[in-house]
Structures are given as structure tokens and as C-alpha cells.
Amino acid sequence: MSALKRSLNSFGAVLGVIGAAFCVSAAAQINHGPQQGLNRPY
């Protein structure tokens, strides 16, 4: 039972790291999107 709980905890930690990286990359895209749009003449 403790091995199952340990694997679930490590799985949750991996999901947390992936979610944090996804949030950071999404925020970077949102921050850089308008600047790139202003630099491009449409």
C-alpha cells in the first residue's frame, strides 16, 4: 500500500512540474504575442 501511495505521489509531482512548465510557456506566449503582432505590419 505504501508503494502505491509513493508512486501516486511521484506521479502527482511529475504532473505538477509539467503543469507549471505549461503555465510558464503559455504566459510567455501571451506576453510575447502582442509584441510580435506590433512588430509585424498587417
Secondary structure, 3 states (H helix, E strand, C coil): CHHHHHHHHHHHHHHHHHHHHHHHHHHHHHHHHHHHHHHCCC
